[in-house]
C-alpha cells in the first residue's frame, strides 16, 4: 500500500509540474479574449449575466443582429415547436390569409393523443389565418402539417422551402425536415439561427399580430358546431401569469423529450427590439431566464449610431475604436457593413441589408464577415450549407476561427491536483504514524510479557527451594503410615475381642463370637 501511494504521489507531482509549465506558457502567450466557449461572460469588459438553466441561448438586436448575450449559440440542437415560426414565415410568404385549408389524412393523422393538436377531422375547413393562429398559439401539429401540404403539395416539398428560406436569411447551422418540429435526427438548428429567423419574422406585421395575441377563438366550422378558443402558450405575454414580462411582444414555446424545453421571444423597450432564444431547458425556468436575458440586454447595452449610418450595441466601457469594421459592396453598389468585438458580432447595417447580402448567395452558404458583413452567421459555422447539414453534427461546437482559452482550466486542474497531493500526503503521514505506534505497542507488549515470564519463573524457583525439605519428610510419612496401619489393625481388633471374651467368661456369659466371625472373614 505504501509503495502504491508513493508511486501515485510521484505521478501527480509530475502532472503538477507539466500543468504549471503550461500555465507559464499560457500567461506568456495569451489567447484571444473570446475563446471556443462562447459564453460572453468571458469577454473582457463585457457585462456579467447570471447563470441560466438552458444549454444554449442568445440575445440579439432585431435590427442589426448585434449579439449581446451568447451561450453555445452555434451548437446544433433540436428546436421542437419553435420550428413553427419558420413554418409561419413560409406560409405568409406563399399564401393569402383568406385561402381555405381543408383537412385530410396528412393533417388529421397528427390529431391524436400524444401530439398537441386542434382536434381536427377530415373535410374540416379553415382559413389560412385561422390555421396560423391555431398553429402559433395552440402549437397544433395537425394544422402545421396541413398548412405545409396546402402550400407546397407535400411535407418534403415544404421542408425544402423552409431550408431555402433559412439559407436566404443566412442560417448556417439549420436544417428542417418537417413543419412541426417533431423529432428527426436531420431536423436541427442553433440559437443564433433561430434568432435571425425571428428577426426576419418580426418584419411581417401579420406575424407580430399573431404572436402578440393572448387568446384566439375559432368559430364553428362545417364539421364542428362548437367554437374553439386557444390561449397563447407563451406565458410572458399573459398579464395574469406569474411569468408575465411587460416588454414581451410575443413568442413561441416548444417541447419534446429529445429537445426538452425551447423558447423564442421578442421584447420592445425604448424603441429597441430584442430577440431571445433558449434551447434545451429542463423546466419552466426558461420563462424566468428569458425575462432576465431581456433585462440584461436592455439595462447593460445602448444602441449607438456611427458615422457611416450603421448601428452597434455596446456596453458602457467599450469604445467604438475597439471594434473591427468589415465592409462589402454588393453588385448594386449597396455597402454591407458589420462590426465585431473580437469574434462577437455587435451590429452593422440594417437587417434588410444583411439578409439581402446573404440572400444573394447562390449556394446557400453564409458569407464571411470580411466578405459580406453577415458576421453573425460567419461566427456560427464557416462554410457549411444549412440545407446539406446532417443530424450527425448535432450538439457539436463549430470551432472555426476559435481557440480554447486553456489557462483557467489549467489553473483549476492545478488546484485539484495539489489538493489531491495534500490529501495523499496527509493520509500517507497518518498511515506511517499508525504503523510506528503499532510497532511501539507491539514492542512494549512483548517486553512486558518477557518481564512477566521472568518474574513467574523466579517465583516458581524460590517456591520450590523453600518447600523441598518439608516435602521430603512428608513424603516419608506418607510412605510408611499406610503400611503401619494395615499391619496393626487386625491385631488391635483381635486384642479387643479377646479382652471382651475374658470379661464375658468372668461374668459367666457366652464368649464373643466376633473373633470367630472375624477370623472366618479373614
C-alpha positions in Angstrom: 0.0 0.0 0.0 2.9 2.3 0.8 4.5 1.6 -2.5 1.3 2.3 -4.4 0.7 5.6 -2.6 4.3 6.7 -3.2 4.0 6.0 -6.9 0.7 7.8 -7.2 2.2 10.8 -5.4 5.2 10.8 -7.8 2.8 10.6 -10.8 0.7 13.5 -9.5 3.8 15.7 -8.8 4.9 15.2 -12.5 1.4 16.3 -13.7 1.5 19.3 -11.5 4.9 20.3 -12.9 3.6 19.9 -16.5 0.5 21.9 -15.8 2.5 24.6 -14.1 4.7 24.9 -17.1 1.6 25.1 -19.3 0.3 28.0 -17.1 3.5 29.9 -17.6 3.3 29.4 -21.3 -0.3 30.4 -21.5 0.4 33.5 -19.4 3.4 34.4 -21.6 1.3 33.9 -24.8 -2.3 34.9 -24.0 -5.0 33.6 -26.2 -7.7 36.0 -27.5 -10.4 37.4 -25.2 -13.1 35.2 -26.9 -12.4 31.5 -26.8 -14.2 28.4 -28.0 -16.5 28.6 -25.0 -19.0 31.2 -26.4 -20.2 32.4 -23.1 -20.0 36.2 -23.4 -19.3 36.4 -19.6 -15.7 35.6 -20.6 -15.3 38.6 -22.9 -13.0 41.3 -21.4 -15.1 44.2 -20.2 -18.4 42.6 -21.0 -21.3 42.8 -18.5 -21.8 39.6 -16.5 -25.0 37.7 -16.9 -26.2 35.4 -14.1 -26.3 31.6 -14.9 -29.3 30.3 -16.8 -30.8 26.8 -16.8 -30.6 26.1 -20.5 -27.8 24.7 -22.5 -27.8 27.2 -25.3 -29.1 30.8 -25.6 -28.6 34.2 -27.2 -30.0 37.7 -27.2 -29.6 39.9 -30.3 -30.8 43.2 -31.6 -33.6 42.6 -34.1 -32.5 45.5 -36.3 -28.8 45.0 -36.7 -28.3 41.3 -35.5 -25.8 42.5 -32.9 -25.2 39.9 -30.2 -25.5 40.9 -26.5 -25.5 37.6 -24.8 -24.3 34.2 -26.1 -24.2 30.7 -24.6 -23.3 28.0 -27.1 -25.2 30.0 -29.7 -23.8 27.9 -32.6 -24.4 24.4 -31.1 -26.8 22.4 -33.2 -29.8 21.2 -31.2 -33.4 20.1 -31.7 -35.8 23.1 -31.9 -39.1 21.3 -31.2 -42.1 23.5 -31.9 -40.3 26.8 -32.2 -39.8 25.4 -35.7 -43.3 26.7 -36.4 -42.0 30.4 -36.6 -40.3 29.3 -39.9 -43.4 27.4 -40.9 -45.5 30.6 -40.4 -42.9 32.7 -42.3 -43.0 30.4 -45.4 -46.8 30.3 -45.3 -47.1 34.1 -45.0 -44.7 34.4 -48.0 -46.6 31.9 -50.2 -50.4 32.0 -49.2 -53.1 34.5 -48.6 -54.7 34.8 -45.2 -58.2 34.2 -46.7 -57.2 31.0 -48.6 -59.1 27.8 -47.5 -57.3 24.9 -46.0 -59.2 21.6 -46.0 -58.1 18.9 -43.5 -57.3 15.4 -44.8 -55.2 12.5 -43.6 -52.0 14.4 -43.9 -53.0 16.7 -41.0 -55.6 14.6 -39.1 -53.0 11.8 -38.7 -51.5 14.1 -36.0 -54.8 14.9 -34.4 -54.3 12.1 -31.9 -53.3 11.7 -28.3 -49.6 12.3 -27.8 -49.4 15.3 -30.2 -50.5 18.8 -29.5 -53.4 19.4 -31.9 -56.6 21.2 -32.7 -58.8 18.1 -32.7 -59.5 18.5 -36.4 -61.4 16.0 -38.6 -61.2 15.1 -42.3 -63.0 17.6 -44.5 -63.0 20.4 -41.9 -62.2 23.8 -43.5 -60.3 26.7 -42.1 -58.8 29.9 -43.5 -55.0 30.2 -43.6 -55.3 33.0 -41.0 -57.2 30.7 -38.6 -54.6 28.0 -39.1 -51.8 30.3 -38.3 -53.4 31.3 -35.0 -54.1 27.7 -34.1 -50.5 26.7 -35.0 -48.8 29.6 -33.2 -51.0 29.8 -30.1 -52.0 26.1 -29.6 -48.9 24.7 -31.3 -51.3 22.4 -33.3 -49.2 19.9 -35.2 -52.1 18.7 -37.3 -52.7 22.3 -38.5 -48.9 22.8 -39.2 -48.8 19.7 -41.3 -51.9 20.5 -43.3 -50.6 24.0 -44.0 -47.4 22.6 -45.4 -49.3 20.2 -47.7 -51.7 23.0 -48.7 -48.8 25.4 -49.6 -46.3 23.0 -51.2 -48.2 19.8 -52.0 -46.2 17.6 -49.6 -44.3 17.8 -46.3 -41.0 17.1 -48.1 -41.5 19.9 -50.6 -42.5 22.3 -47.8 -39.3 21.4 -45.8 -37.3 22.3 -48.9 -38.9 25.7 -49.0 -38.1 26.1 -45.3 -34.4 25.3 -45.9 -34.2 27.6 -48.9 -35.6 30.4 -46.7 -33.2 29.6 -43.9 -30.3 29.9 -46.4 -31.6 33.2 -47.7 -31.7 34.6 -44.1 -28.1 33.5 -43.6 -28.7 30.5 -41.3 -25.7 28.1 -41.4 -26.4 25.5 -38.7 -30.0 24.7 -39.5 -31.8 22.0 -41.4 -35.6 21.3 -41.4 -37.3 18.1 -42.3 -40.9 18.9 -41.2 -43.1 21.9 -40.4 -43.9 20.8 -36.8 -40.6 20.3 -35.1 -41.3 16.7 -34.2 -38.1 14.8 -33.6 -35.9 13.8 -36.5 -32.1 13.5 -36.4 -31.8 15.7 -39.5 -34.1 18.4 -38.1 -31.9 20.8 -36.0 -31.0 24.4 -35.6 -28.9 26.8 -33.5 -29.9 29.5 -31.1 -28.2 32.1 -33.4 -30.0 30.9 -36.5 -33.4 30.9 -34.7 -32.8 34.5 -33.5 -32.0 35.5 -37.2 -35.3 33.8 -38.3 -37.3 35.5 -35.6 -35.8 38.9 -36.5 -36.9 38.4 -40.1 -40.4 37.3 -38.9 -40.8 40.4 -36.9 -40.6 42.5 -40.1 -44.0 40.9 -41.0 -46.8 42.8 -39.4 -49.3 39.9 -39.5 -46.7 37.7 -37.7 -46.3 40.2 -35.0 -50.1 40.4 -34.5 -50.4 36.7 -34.2 -47.6 36.1 -31.7 -48.8 39.0 -29.5 -52.4 37.7 -29.3 -53.1 36.2 -25.8 -56.1 34.1 -26.9 -57.9 33.4 -30.2 -61.4 31.9 -30.9 -62.1 29.8 -34.0 -65.8 29.9 -34.8 -67.8 26.8 -35.7 -66.8 25.1 -38.9 -68.5 22.9 -41.5 -67.7 19.9 -39.3 -67.8 21.3 -35.8 -70.7 23.2 -34.3 -68.8 24.5 -31.2 -66.3 27.3 -31.4 -62.8 26.7 -30.1 -60.7 29.1 -28.0 -57.0 28.8 -27.8 -54.6 30.5 -25.3 -51.1 31.6 -26.2 -48.6 29.2 -24.6 -46.1 32.0 -24.2 -46.7 33.0 -20.6 -44.6 36.1 -20.8 -47.4 38.0 -22.5 -50.1 36.8 -20.1 -50.8 39.6 -17.6 -52.3 37.1 -15.2 -49.3 34.8 -15.2 -46.5 34.7 -12.7 -44.1 34.8 -15.6 -45.6 38.0 -17.2 -43.0 40.3 -18.7 -44.3 43.7 -19.6 -42.0 44.3 -22.5 -42.5 41.0 -24.3 -44.5 41.3 -27.6 -44.8 37.6 -28.2 -43.0 34.3 -28.7 -43.3 30.6 -29.3 -42.7 27.7 -26.9 -41.6 24.1 -27.8 -41.1 20.8 -26.1 -40.2 17.2 -27.0 -38.4 14.6 -24.9 -35.4 14.9 -27.2 -35.3 18.7 -27.4 -36.6 19.3 -23.9 -38.0 22.9 -23.5 -37.3 25.5 -26.1 -38.4 29.2 -26.2 -38.1 32.1 -28.6 -39.4 35.6 -27.8 -39.2 39.2 -28.7 -39.4 42.3 -26.5 -39.6 46.0 -27.1 -38.5 48.9 -24.9 -37.5 52.5 -25.5 -37.6 52.0 -29.3 -35.3 48.9 -29.2 -36.4 45.4 -30.2 -34.6 42.4 -28.8 -34.9 38.7 -29.7 -34.1 36.0 -27.1 -33.7 32.2 -27.7 -33.2 29.4 -25.2 -32.7 25.8 -26.1 -32.6 22.5 -24.2 -34.1 23.7 -20.9 -35.2 21.4 -18.1 -38.2 23.2 -16.7 -40.4 26.3 -16.8 -37.5 28.4 -15.6 -37.0 29.2 -19.3 -39.7 31.9 -18.9 -37.8 33.4 -15.9 -34.5 33.1 -17.7 -35.9 34.8 -20.8 -37.1 37.8 -18.8 -33.7 38.0 -17.1 -32.0 37.9 -20.5 -34.1 40.7 -21.8 -33.4 42.8 -18.7 -29.7 42.1 -19.2 -29.9 43.4 -22.8 -32.0 46.5 -22.1 -30.1 47.5 -19.0 -26.5 46.9 -20.0 -26.4 47.9 -23.6 -27.1 51.1 -25.6 -27.6 51.3 -29.4 -25.1 53.8 -30.9 -25.3 55.2 -34.4 -21.9 55.5 -36.1 -20.7 58.0 -38.7 -21.4 55.6 -41.6 -25.1 55.4 -40.5 -24.9 51.8 -39.1 -25.7 50.9 -35.5 -24.0 48.8 -32.9 -24.9 47.6 -29.4 -22.2 48.2 -26.8 -22.0 48.2 -23.0 -20.5 51.0 -21.0 -16.8 51.0 -21.0 -16.2 49.6 -24.5 -15.3 52.2 -27.1 -16.2 52.0 -30.8 -12.4 52.2 -31.5 -12.0 48.7 -30.1 -14.3 47.2 -32.8 -13.3 45.6 -36.1 -15.1 47.0 -39.2 -15.9 44.8 -42.2 -17.4 46.2 -45.4 -18.5 44.6 -48.6 -20.1 46.1 -51.7 -23.0 44.3 -53.4 -23.4 44.4 -57.2 -26.0 47.2 -56.9 -23.4 49.3 -55.0 -25.0 48.8 -51.6 -22.4 48.7 -48.9 -22.9 46.0 -46.2 -21.1 46.9 -43.0 -20.7 44.8 -39.9 -18.7 45.4 -36.6 -17.2 42.8 -34.4 -15.8 42.9 -30.9 -13.3 40.1 -31.0 -15.3 37.4 -32.8 -18.6 38.6 -31.5 -20.8 40.5 -33.9 -22.2 43.6 -32.3 -24.1 45.3 -35.1 -23.7 46.9 -38.5 -26.0 47.5 -41.4 -29.8 47.1 -41.1 -31.2 43.6 -41.1 -32.7 44.0 -44.5 -29.3 44.9 -46.0 -27.6 42.0 -44.3 -30.3 39.5 -45.3 -30.1 40.9 -48.9 -26.4 40.2 -48.8 -26.7 36.6 -47.6 -29.7 36.0 -49.8 -27.6 36.8 -52.9 -25.5 33.7 -52.2 -26.4 31.0 -54.9 -25.2 28.1 -52.8 -26.9 29.0 -49.6 -23.7 29.3 -47.7 -23.1 32.0 -45.2 -20.6 34.6 -46.3 -17.7 35.6 -44.0 -17.7 38.8 -42.1 -14.9 40.2 -44.2 -16.7 39.2 -47.4 -20.3 40.2 -46.9 -21.0 41.6 -43.4 -23.1 38.7 -42.3 -20.8 38.4 -39.3 -23.4 36.8 -37.1 -23.7 33.9 -39.5 -20.0 33.7 -40.1 -19.3 33.1 -36.4 -21.6 30.1 -36.4 -20.2 27.6 -38.9 -17.8 28.6 -41.6 -19.0 27.5 -45.0 -21.2 24.5 -44.3 -24.6 24.8 -46.1 -27.6 24.6 -43.8 -29.6 22.7 -46.3 -26.9 20.0 -46.6 -26.1 19.6 -43.0 -26.7 16.2 -41.4 -28.0 15.2 -38.0 -24.7 13.6 -37.0 -23.4 17.2 -36.4 -25.9 17.7 -33.5 -24.6 19.2 -30.3 -21.1 19.7 -31.8 -19.4 23.0 -31.5 -18.1 24.6 -34.7 -14.7 25.9 -33.8 -13.7 27.8 -37.0 -11.5 30.7 -36.1 -11.6 30.0 -32.3 -9.2 28.5 -29.9 -9.6 27.3 -26.3 -8.7 29.6 -23.5 -6.9 26.9 -21.5 -5.4 29.0 -18.7 -8.5 28.9 -16.4 -8.9 25.2 -17.0 -5.2 24.5 -16.3 -5.4 26.5 -13.1 -8.4 24.6 -11.9 -6.6 21.3 -12.6 -3.6 22.5 -10.7 -5.7 23.3 -7.7 -7.4 20.0 -7.9 -4.2 18.0 -8.2 -2.5 20.0 -5.4 -5.4 19.2 -3.2 -5.1 15.6 -4.2 -1.4 15.6 -3.3 -2.1 17.2 0.0 -4.7 14.6 0.8 -2.4 11.7 -0.2 0.5 13.2 1.8 -1.8 13.6 4.8 -3.1 10.1 4.5 0.4 8.7 4.0 1.6 10.5 7.1 -1.3 9.2 9.1 -0.6 5.7 8.0 3.1 6.0 8.7 2.3 7.3 12.2 -0.1 4.5 12.8 2.5 1.9 11.8 5.0 3.4 14.2 2.5 3.5 17.0 1.5 -0.1 16.4 5.2 -1.2 16.3 5.8 0.6 19.6 2.8 -1.0 21.2 3.9 -4.5 20.0 7.4 -4.0 21.3 6.1 -2.7 24.7 3.7 -5.6 24.9 6.5 -8.2 24.1 8.8 -6.6 26.7 6.0 -6.7 29.4 5.3 -10.3 28.5 9.0 -11.2 28.8 9.3 -9.4 32.2 6.2 -11.2 33.5 7.5 -14.6 32.4 10.9 -14.0 34.0 9.2 -12.9 37.3 7.0 -16.0 37.3 9.9 -18.3 36.7 11.9 -16.6 39.6 8.9 -17.0 41.9 8.5 -20.7 41.0 12.2 -21.4 41.6 12.0 -19.7 45.0 8.9 -21.5 46.0 10.4 -24.9 45.1 13.6 -24.2 47.0 11.6 -23.2 50.1 9.4 -26.3 50.1 11.9 -29.0 49.3 12.9 -30.3 52.9 9.3 -30.3 54.2 8.2 -32.2 51.1 10.8 -35.0 51.8 9.6 -35.6 55.3 6.0 -35.5 54.4 6.6 -38.0 51.6 8.3 -40.4 54.1 5.4 -40.3 56.5 3.0 -40.8 53.6 5.0 -43.8 52.5 5.2 -45.6 55.9 1.9 -44.7 57.6 -0.4 -46.8 55.4 1.6 -49.9 55.9 1.8 -49.5 59.7 -1.9 -49.1 59.8 -2.6 -52.1 57.6 -0.4 -54.4 59.7 -1.7 -53.4 63.1 -5.4 -53.1 62.6 -6.1 -56.9 62.8 -4.0 -57.3 65.9 -5.8 -54.5 67.6 -9.2 -56.0 66.7 -8.2 -59.5 68.0 -7.0 -58.0 71.2 -10.2 -56.2 71.7 -12.2 -59.3 71.0 -10.0 -61.3 73.4 -10.5 -58.8 76.2 -14.2 -58.9 75.6 -14.3 -62.7 75.8 -12.4 -62.8 79.0 -14.8 -60.4 80.5 -17.7 -62.5 79.4 -16.3 -65.7 80.9 -15.7 -64.0 84.2 -19.3 -63.0 84.2 -20.5 -66.4 83.1 -21.6 -65.3 79.8 -21.1 -66.7 76.4 -17.9 -65.9 74.5 -18.0 -63.2 72.0 -18.2 -64.8 68.5 -16.9 -61.7 66.8 -13.5 -63.2 66.9 -14.6 -66.2 65.1 -16.5 -64.2 62.6 -13.6 -62.0 62.2 -11.4 -65.0 61.6 -13.8 -66.5 59.3 -13.9 -63.3 57.4 -10.2 -63.3 57.3 
